[in-house]
Amino acid sequence: PDPRPIGPAGTLKVMAAYQDVYARSYATVSRSPTPLDLHAEAWKAMNTLHQFTIAIDKGDSTGFASLFTSDGTLELAKTGQLAKGEAELSAYCTNAWELHKGAQHVSLNHALSATEDPNTVINESYWQIFSEGVVTAMGLYADILERQANGSWLFVSRKVVQRWSKEDGNEQAGGVWDGMAIVV
């Protein structure tokens, strides 16, 4: 299949990852994945990443929790907090919304990588929080997402690492991705 991106520049890496994923998952069907198939799957996974920040900014705790598998986890590296299950994930969203009311969460520079399992991908990306037009915190996301039977992609795990905040300054010494191994 032709891995050239369909859509905005910068999707070539995502397309290449999905070409590999789809080559394995289409092995049992009569056709190979097309570039449009690959683009659609990348879009679905990316949409989950974007819905995460929008749910927090809206205070949509139900929508937020629905972005995780039933045993999905959210880990906050700074505090060691681990939220698992609908009730804990919903509570996390509500608390984040109250803490950052009026702020906007932004996720950017997403790098999706294929895994041995065609229904699992890894994402590494950055996040920032803006309040009154000023960046007030920033950090990293390290994610594992899983394709569901209905075709949607949900978080199996999301680790949130705060690298800097206006209030606390630098949080962690060393390289940006030091100690951020993602194990599937």
C-alpha positions in Angstrom: 0.0 0.0 0.0 1.0 3.6 -0.6 1.9 5.1 2.8 1.8 8.7 1.6 -0.3 10.8 4.0 -3.8 11.9 3.1 -4.4 15.2 4.9 -2.2 17.6 6.8 1.6 17.4 6.6 3.2 15.5 9.4 1.0 12.4 9.2 3.6 10.3 7.4 5.0 8.9 10.6 1.5 8.0 11.8 0.6 6.5 8.4 3.8 4.4 8.4 2.9 3.0 11.9 -0.6 2.2 10.8 0.6 0.6 7.6 2.5 -1.9 9.7 -0.5 -2.4 12.1 -2.9 -2.9 9.2 -0.7 -5.2 7.2 -0.9 -7.6 10.2 -4.6 -7.1 10.9 -5.6 -7.4 7.2 -3.7 -10.7 6.8 -6.9 -12.7 7.3 -9.1 -10.6 4.9 -9.1 -10.5 1.1 -7.7 -7.0 0.6 -4.8 -4.9 1.8 -5.4 -1.7 3.7 -5.6 1.4 1.6 -4.1 4.7 2.5 -7.7 5.8 3.4 -8.0 2.9 5.8 -4.8 3.9 7.5 -5.7 7.5 7.7 -9.1 6.6 9.2 -7.6 4.5 12.0 -5.0 7.2 12.8 -7.8 9.8 12.9 -9.8 7.6 15.3 -6.9 7.2 17.7 -6.0 10.9 17.5 -9.6 11.8 18.2 -9.5 10.0 21.5 -6.3 11.9 22.5 -8.1 15.2 21.7 -11.4 14.3 23.4 -9.4 13.8 26.6 -8.4 17.5 26.9 -11.8 18.7 25.7 -13.6 16.6 28.3 -11.5 18.1 31.1 -12.1 21.7 29.8 -15.8 21.1 29.7 -16.0 19.3 33.0 -17.5 16.3 31.2 -16.6 13.6 33.7 -18.8 10.9 32.0 -17.3 11.5 28.6 -13.9 11.6 30.1 -14.3 8.2 31.8 -15.7 6.7 28.6 -12.3 7.3 26.9 -10.8 4.5 28.9 -11.2 0.8 28.8 -13.1 -0.7 31.8 -9.7 -1.4 33.5 -7.9 1.6 32.0 -5.7 3.7 34.2 -4.6 7.4 34.5 -1.4 8.0 36.4 -0.1 11.4 37.6 3.6 11.0 38.0 4.0 14.2 40.1 1.6 13.0 42.9 1.6 9.2 42.3 -2.1 9.4 42.0 -3.6 6.4 40.0 -7.2 6.6 38.8 -8.8 3.4 37.6 -12.4 2.6 36.7 -15.3 4.9 35.9 -15.8 6.4 39.3 -12.2 7.3 39.9 -11.7 8.6 36.4 -14.9 10.7 36.6 -13.7 12.2 39.9 -10.3 13.0 38.4 -12.0 14.9 35.6 -14.2 16.8 38.0 -11.2 17.8 40.2 -9.1 18.8 37.2 -11.9 21.0 35.8 -12.5 22.7 39.2 -8.7 23.3 39.6 -8.2 24.7 36.1 -11.6 26.3 35.6 -11.4 28.6 32.6 -8.1 27.1 31.4 -7.5 25.3 28.2 -5.7 22.0 27.9 -3.8 21.5 24.7 -2.1 18.3 23.5 0.4 18.4 20.7 3.2 16.7 18.8 1.5 13.3 18.9 3.8 10.4 17.8 1.8 7.2 17.4 3.8 3.9 17.1 2.6 0.4 16.1 3.0 -2.5 18.4 3.1 -6.3 17.8 -0.6 -6.3 18.5 -2.5 -4.7 15.6 -5.2 -3.5 18.0 -2.7 -1.6 20.3 -0.8 1.6 19.6 1.5 3.8 21.7 1.3 7.5 21.8 4.0 9.9 23.1 3.0 13.6 23.1 3.2 16.9 24.9 0.6 18.9 26.8 0.2 22.5 27.9 -2.3 24.3 30.1 -3.1 27.9 29.1 -4.8 30.3 31.5 -5.6 33.9 30.5 -3.4 33.4 27.4 -0.4 32.3 29.4 1.2 28.8 29.6 0.8 27.8 33.3 2.0 24.2 33.1 3.4 21.7 30.5 4.5 18.1 30.3 4.3 14.8 28.6 1.8 12.1 27.9 2.7 8.4 27.5 -0.2 6.4 26.4 -1.3 2.9 25.4 -4.5 2.8 23.3 -6.5 -0.2 22.3 -8.9 -0.6 19.4 -12.3 -1.8 20.5 -14.7 -4.2 18.7 -16.8 -1.2 17.6 -13.7 0.4 16.0 -13.1 3.1 18.5 -9.7 3.5 20.3 -9.6 3.8 24.1 -6.9 4.4 26.7 -5.5 1.3 28.4 -3.2 3.6 30.2 -2.2 7.3 30.2 0.7 8.6 32.2 0.8 12.3 32.8 4.2 13.9 33.6 4.4 17.5 34.6 7.7 19.0 33.4 7.2 22.6 34.4 4.6 24.8 36.0 4.4 28.6 36.5 3.9 27.9 40.2 6.6 25.2 40.8 9.2 25.7 38.0 11.0 22.7 36.7 9.8 19.4 38.1 12.3 16.9 36.7 15.9 17.1 35.8 17.4 15.3 32.8 16.3 14.8 29.2 12.6 15.3 28.4 11.8 11.6 27.9 14.2 10.2 30.6 12.5 7.4 32.5 9.5 7.4 30.2 9.6 3.8 28.9 6.2 2.6 27.7 5.7 -1.1 28.2 2.8 -2.8 26.4 
